[in-house]
Amino acid sequence: LPVSSSAHLILPSQLLGWPDQGIAFDVAVHFGTLLAVVLYFRQDLLAMTQAWGRSVVTRQCDDQGRTAWFILLATIPGGLAGLLLNDLVSTYLRASVVIALSTICFGLLMLLADRVGSKRRVLADMTLKQALLIGCAQAVALIPGTSRSGITMTMALFLGYKPQAAARFSFLLSVPMILMAAGYEGLALFAGSEPVAWRAMLIGISVSFVSALLVIHLFLKMLAHIGLWPFVLYRLLLGAGLLLFVV
């Protein structure tokens, strides 16, 4: 959902005084959502993979192959930002004030995009420039409270895409991004000497997988009927409540 999962994972330690579970556990539960995305969009992903392979061999792209290339290229800005800024984010930005302000600001930006976007384009209309713009927006999601799905959908809506097309591209774009993050953190865990709470991580992955599978199905249906305003309202209320709590 476009409400920032990373922010909600940080809030228990900030508001309830619980120990911060750390980025490794955050990535683990995101990996659960990745499994849900792969299962839900398995036919799309298979078709895009096959079309991408054909494009490499024949150097000709159909719509599926072009979308696959765009997803790969749009992942580059977020991947580079994650490698360069991961320590900075972990050290300085996992705070309630940052979460509150970004939750409100990017929520209002999402509302504006939902209001002014033409909502006419579909994924077959996407250009390389538009894909890269969405990819750059994904890099901004390193700021807790932004929401990766929220900011990528916001950029797609500003570019004139239908909400369902924006959500679909956002979900598909999450696959390589979460894979990279999970791989990076997984290697660090295996290489490290500190004990790892594997049982807790497996529980987190399992619960996030089941809940994400349900959420994807319901979210795509909701978009067609009520749009994004419930999520904007939630973000504004959450951000305001956080500011009142920390001030």
C-alpha positions in Angstrom: 0.0 0.0 0.0 1.2 3.6 -0.6 1.6 4.4 3.1 5.3 3.5 3.6 5.9 0.0 5.1 9.4 1.0 6.2 7.9 3.8 8.3 5.5 1.4 10.0 8.3 -1.0 10.7 10.3 1.8 12.4 7.4 3.2 14.5 7.0 0.5 17.1 10.6 1.1 18.4 10.0 4.9 18.2 6.6 5.0 19.9 6.5 1.9 22.1 10.2 1.8 23.2 10.7 -1.6 21.6 14.2 -2.5 20.4 14.7 -1.5 16.7 14.5 -4.8 14.7 17.0 -3.3 12.2 17.1 -3.1 8.4 17.8 -6.8 8.0 14.4 -7.7 9.4 12.7 -4.9 7.4 14.2 -6.4 4.2 13.1 -9.9 5.3 9.4 -8.9 5.5 9.8 -7.0 2.2 11.0 -10.3 0.8 7.7 -11.8 1.8 5.9 -9.1 -0.2 8.2 -9.9 -3.1 7.1 -13.5 -3.1 3.5 -12.4 -3.1 4.1 -10.0 -6.1 5.9 -12.8 -8.0 3.0 -15.2 -7.4 0.3 -12.7 -8.2 1.9 -11.5 -11.4 3.6 -14.8 -12.4 2.0 -14.8 -15.8 3.1 -11.2 -16.6 6.6 -11.9 -15.3 6.9 -15.1 -17.3 5.6 -13.3 -20.5 8.0 -10.4 -19.9 11.0 -12.7 -19.3 10.3 -14.6 -22.4 9.8 -11.4 -24.5 13.0 -9.9 -23.0 15.0 -13.0 -24.0 13.6 -12.8 -27.5 14.6 -9.1 -27.7 18.1 -9.9 -26.7 18.4 -12.5 -29.5 16.4 -10.8 -32.3 16.9 -7.1 -31.2 13.2 -6.5 -31.7 10.8 -5.7 -28.8 7.1 -6.1 -28.4 5.2 -4.4 -25.6 6.1 -7.1 -23.0 9.7 -7.0 -23.9 9.8 -3.2 -23.8 8.2 -3.2 -20.3 10.8 -5.7 -19.1 13.6 -3.5 -20.3 12.0 -0.4 -18.8 11.7 -2.2 -15.4 15.4 -3.2 -15.5 16.6 0.3 -16.4 14.2 2.0 -13.9 15.8 -0.1 -11.2 19.2 1.5 -11.7 18.6 4.8 -9.9 17.2 3.2 -6.8 19.9 0.5 -6.8 22.7 3.1 -6.9 21.0 5.3 -4.3 20.6 2.3 -2.0 24.3 1.4 -2.3 25.5 4.9 -1.8 23.1 6.2 0.9 22.2 3.1 2.9 24.4 3.9 5.8 23.2 7.6 5.9 19.6 6.5 5.9 20.1 3.9 8.6 22.0 6.4 10.9 20.1 9.7 10.5 16.7 9.2 8.9 15.1 6.4 10.9 13.3 9.0 13.2 9.7 9.8 14.0 10.0 13.5 12.9 11.4 12.5 9.5 8.7 9.9 9.1 5.9 12.3 10.0 7.1 15.0 7.6 7.7 12.7 4.7 4.4 10.9 5.3 2.5 14.2 5.1 4.5 15.8 2.2 4.5 12.8 -0.1 0.9 12.1 0.8 -0.1 15.6 -0.4 2.0 15.1 -3.5 0.2 11.9 -4.2 -3.2 13.7 -3.8 -2.0 16.4 -6.3 -0.9 13.7 -8.8 -4.3 11.9 -8.5 -6.1 15.2 -9.2 -4.1 16.7 -12.1 -2.9 13.5 -13.9 -4.8 12.9 -17.2 -5.2 9.1 -16.4 -5.2 8.1 -20.0 -1.9 6.2 -20.6 -1.4 2.5 -20.3 1.9 0.6 -19.9 2.1 0.1 -23.7 2.5 3.9 -24.0 5.5 4.1 -21.7 8.8 5.6 -23.0 12.3 5.2 -21.8 12.4 8.7 -20.3 9.2 8.1 -18.4 10.5 4.8 -17.0 13.7 6.5 -15.8 11.7 9.3 -14.2 9.7 6.7 -12.2 13.0 4.9 -11.4 14.4 8.2 -10.0 11.3 8.6 -7.9 11.8 5.1 -6.5 15.2 6.2 -5.3 13.5 8.9 -3.1 11.7 6.1 -1.3 14.9 5.5 0.8 13.6 8.3 3.0 11.4 6.6 5.6 7.8 7.6 5.3 7.9 8.2 1.6 6.6 4.8 0.4 8.2 3.1 -2.6 4.9 2.2 -4.1 3.4 5.6 -3.3 6.2 7.7 -4.9 6.4 5.6 -8.0 2.7 5.7 -8.5 2.7 9.4 -7.9 5.3 9.9 -10.6 3.3 7.7 -13.0 0.1 9.6 -12.3 1.9 12.9 -13.0 3.0 11.4 -16.3 -0.6 10.7 -17.2 -1.0 7.0 -16.5 -4.1 5.3 -15.3 -4.1 4.4 -11.6 -4.2 0.7 -12.4 -1.3 0.9 -14.8 0.7 3.0 -12.3 0.1 0.4 -9.6 0.9 -2.5 -11.9 4.2 -0.9 -13.0 5.0 -0.1 -9.4 4.4 -3.7 -8.2 6.5 -5.1 -11.1 9.3 -2.6 -10.4 9.5 -3.8 -6.8 10.7 -7.3 -8.0 14.4 -6.4 -9.0 14.6 -3.7 -6.3 13.6 -6.0 -3.4 15.7 -8.8 -4.8 18.8 -6.6 -4.7 18.1 -5.3 -1.2 17.4 -8.8 0.1 20.5 -10.2 -1.6 22.7 -7.4 -0.1 21.4 -7.8 3.4 21.4 -11.6 3.1 25.1 -11.7 2.3 25.8 -9.4 5.2 24.0 -11.7 7.6 25.8 -14.8 6.4 29.1 -13.0 6.5 28.6 -11.5 9.9 29.5 -13.0 13.2 26.5 -11.8 15.2 23.6 -14.3 15.9 20.6 -14.0 13.5 17.0 -14.4 14.6 16.1 -16.7 11.7 12.9 -17.9 13.3 11.6 -14.4 13.7 12.6 -13.6 10.1 10.8 -16.7 8.8 7.7 -15.7 10.7 7.9 -12.2 9.3 8.4 -13.4 5.7 5.4 -15.8 6.1 3.0 -13.2 7.5 4.0 -10.5 5.0 3.6 -12.9 2.1 0.0 -13.8 3.1 -1.0 -10.3 3.9 0.6 -8.8 0.7 -1.1 -11.4 -1.5 -4.5 -10.3 -0.1 -3.6 -6.6 -0.3 -2.4 -6.6 -3.9 -5.7 -8.2 -5.0 -7.9 -5.8 -3.0 -5.8 -2.7 -3.8 -6.1 -3.1 -7.5 -9.9 -3.4 -7.2 -10.1 -0.4 -4.9 -8.2 1.8 -7.3 -10.8 1.4 -10.0 -13.6 2.5 -7.7 -12.4 5.0 -5.0 -8.9 6.0 -6.1 -6.1 7.0 -3.7 -7.9 9.5 -1.4 -8.3 7.0 1.5 -4.5 6.5 1.6 -3.8 10.2 1.4 -6.2 10.8 4.3 -4.5 8.0 6.3 -1.1 9.5 5.7 -2.2 13.0 6.8 -3.7 11.6 10.0 -0.7 9.4 10.7 1.7 12.3 10.1 -0.2 14.8 12.2 -0.5 12.3 15.0 3.2 11.6 14.9 4.1 15.3 15.1 1.8 15.8 18.1 3.4 12.8 19.8 7.0 13.8 19.2 6.7 17.6 19.7 
